[in-house]
Amino acid sequence: MKKRLDQIHERIRRAAEACGRDVASVRLVAVSKTVAPDLVREALEAGVTILGENYVQEAGEKFKALLQYPVSWHFIGHLQSNKAKYAVRLFDLIHSVDSLKLAHELDKQAAKVDKIQQILVQVNISGEDTKSGISADETIELISEISQLKNLSIKGLMTMPPYFYQPEKVRPFFAALRELRDQIKERSIANVCMDELSMGMTGDFEVAIEEGATLVRIGTAIFGERK
Ligand SMILES: *Cc1c(COP(=O)(O)O)cnc(C)c1O
């Protein structure tokens, strides 16, 4: 585990250096969905500090098993409004907010526990029907509306581009997310920070870093193939 993680950090460092970025501006989210707590523990012992989970209930169980570790939990899956209550209790950053309805529910639940919930807005940058996320055209409007909610704080954008065997083919989608982020940043909307770009997975994280990713979500390269 330590060796795998060292190799990933080395690849992150090289990708950042190759495009003149500070390696400290890229954080690794270890995606632990479906991974048993014992294996997750090995990753934490080896230095992982952020875990990405896709299912609220599964994350809740691991959270209890791994309480002694100083880990930041991120939610990266599709979130149903009826799970918002649990999500605000568990997660430091929710990457996948893509509707005003969900945002309202998260805001309400965050208020109840006196928390400012940090979120990213998930954008369906490729426009594929099968993908979650708000369309690029509607993103600015959604962000303006969410920015009014007192218990949410927008930190940036997230995307899941289409899968290609060749990572270079994903580059235009990563670039498009960065350009959208820059457009939103220019508007200087109150209560909206656009520092984070959550993009890049096992097959394409180096390209994502070259296009500005600040959070790379890596599962398979750390934990092996999921069943
Ligand atoms: C599973 C998952 C990942 C990790 O994918 P790998 O290819 O295993 O690195 C990243 N992001 C999201 C949203 C996921 O669901």
Boltz pocket constraint, residues with backbone or C-beta under 6 A from the ligand:
constraints:
  - pocket:
      binder: B
      contacts: [[A, 31], [A, 33], [A, 54], [A, 76], [A, 77], [A, 160], [A, 200], [A, 201], [A, 202], [A, 203], [A, 217], [A, 218], [A, 219], [A, 220], [A, 221]]
      max_distance: 6.0
